[in-house]
Amino acid sequence: MGSQSGKLTQSQLNAILLRHQAFRKSQPGGVRANLKLRDLSHLDLSGIDLSDADLSGAKLFSAKLTGANLQNANLYAADLRLANLEKVDLRRADLRGACLRGAVLTEAVLVEVDLRDGTLLHYQDGSMREHSFENGVLTAELTSANVRGADMSRAKVANAFVMQTDMTDAILRGTKFMRANLTNANLTGCDLTDADLSEANLTGAKLSGAVMTGCAISRANFTNAVLIGAILDSAQLRSPNLQGAVLAKGLDNPEAELTVILRSHLAWIESGGKSGRRADLSTVDLSGRKLDGVNLSAAVLQCITLRGASLSGATLAIADLSLSDLRKADFTRADLRGVNFERATLNNADLTGAQLGPVHIQASSSHVWRANLQRARLGMAILKGADLRKANLSGASLVGADLSGANLSEADLTGADLTGADLDGAVLDGATLAEVIGLRE
């Protein structure tokens, strides 16, 4: 159980793990696992409990740690390159100076993890060496890692390298990214509420559909960063830091241009695509516009901004509004059958009586095109009496939403958050309710 360096076999590791389990349960013979500087490369640690263990400086190159419990573990300056950490629990773990380059951390729990600089060890010629001076700095690294869907709330990632890292749909509430290098990182659909990006380098980063409410961005570099569809505060939009960012664009002559686009799209629909032109309003900002009754069936509207717009009675069947900002939009009685609202933000939107059921592609075919609201944000949205039959609502946030009288039969609500939602009179026959949050009995 000592801290001497050296390669461990799987059987040796298993013996240490047994004694650590006994330690965790306060059983006789139990000893806290001390794996400091040990070589655990390529070993299988899936599902094991190493919470509170000492793995400082350990080499876990390409190790398999899926579903492992590493809460409060000491992984200071550990080598976790290419490690499989899918669904691992790293809450409050010490990862200062750790190298997670190319690691897989999908759906991992990294709440309050410490990924700041380390000053004890460094890499040299592929091995771990002690510094010969006390102020040597080892920067934590998440370069090219896969962190999709992970929860990194309140994590400390200051100064870390997070370049080309895939953080799609990650929860980054209150995360500290000060001076971090996030060049070309993919932050699509991330929740960055109250995060701190001060002085961070976000050159070329993708932030479409990301929620940045309350996020500190002072002196951050957003050159060529894609912020189309991102949810930003009005103060952030005025920030000079965003001058080099790619943002939603307005139309030069909205009234005239929209009239032409809508007429051409209607001709495209009526002719079955033989004349006219399919509408593409992707990345356009139409906030607050009155578009009641328009027909934009099958239109391409990705990352469109329709905040506070009125589309009452509009026809948007099979239209693509993924990653869009639709806050406070009026979709009452709208035809939204088969619509794509994936990762769209519809907080406080009004969808009373809206049709969000499936579309039969051909009358003679049994194939149906379901409405896609996967990971959509519908906080406090009004869906009173809405038709959501067979809709995909997996991972959607419906916190405080009004679903009274809504038809959710055969809908997929896997992992959806229904905390505080009003389901009075809602129909849930045949709905998939696995891992639903906040569903009252």
Salt bridges, closest charged atoms under 4 A:
ASP49 OD2 - ARG24 NE 3.64
ASP52 OD2 - ARG24 NH1 2.84
ASP54 OD2 - LYS36 NZ 3.94
ASP79 OD2 - ARG81 NH2 2.71
ASP89 OD2 - ARG91 NH2 2.51
ASP94 OD2 - ARG96 NH2 2.72
GLU112 OE2 - ARG154 NE 3.01
ASP114 OD2 - ARG116 NH2 2.73
GLU141 OE2 - ARG101 NE 2.69
ASP166 OD2 - ARG148 NH1 3.06
ASP169 OD1 - ARG343 NE 2.62
ASP169 OD2 - ARG375 NE 3.22
ASP191 OD2 - ARG173 NE 2.71
GLU199 OE2 - ARG219 NH2 3.47
GLU255 OE2 - ARG289 NH2 2.39
ASP292 OD2 - LYS290 NZ 2.63
ASP325 OD2 - ARG307 NH1 2.96
ASP325 OD2 - ARG327 NH2 2.80
ASP335 OD1 - ARG337 NE 2.83
GLU342 OE2 - ARG343 NH1 3.34
ASP387 OD2 - ARG389 NH2 2.92
GLU410 OE1 - LYS390 NZ 2.81
